[in-house]
Amino acid sequence: MADFTRNSVADMAAGNPGINMGTTGSMHDIEWGDDGEWATHDAHWRQHYGSRPYVQADRGYDHYAPAYRYGSAAATRYAGREWNDVERDLARDWDTARGGSKSTWTEMKDAVRDAWDRIRVTK
């Protein structure tokens, strides 16, 4: 018999913003890329993206910007966790987080990791 004195799944999820990060979850309400400091990160990447080893000469900053936003936000969201522990989740969620970008995870993974590493070093 069901125990209705316990919290429902909805009740348990209400105070957990990461609950939608699971394999069946949705990331539509997650603001990837706005950690309150994006303007500073954006200025850095606009100035330095061209020197990064993964950047293709025929691609401008706007091509890589979604990856930098995602990596910056992910490093903050997953503070205390290692890249190897969250990479699979980030890859899975890239299609949602990338917005209007048509870039694949494989193409952007290095840029996401670059932004992740920069945040981890500065925090």
Secondary structure, DSSP 4 states (H G I P E B T S, - for coil): ---TTSPPHHHHHHT-GGGGGSTT---TT--TT-SS-HHHHHHHHHHHGGGSTT--TT--HHHHHHHHHHHHHHHHHTTTS-HHHHHHHHHHHHHHHTTT----HHHHHHHHHHHHHHHHHH-
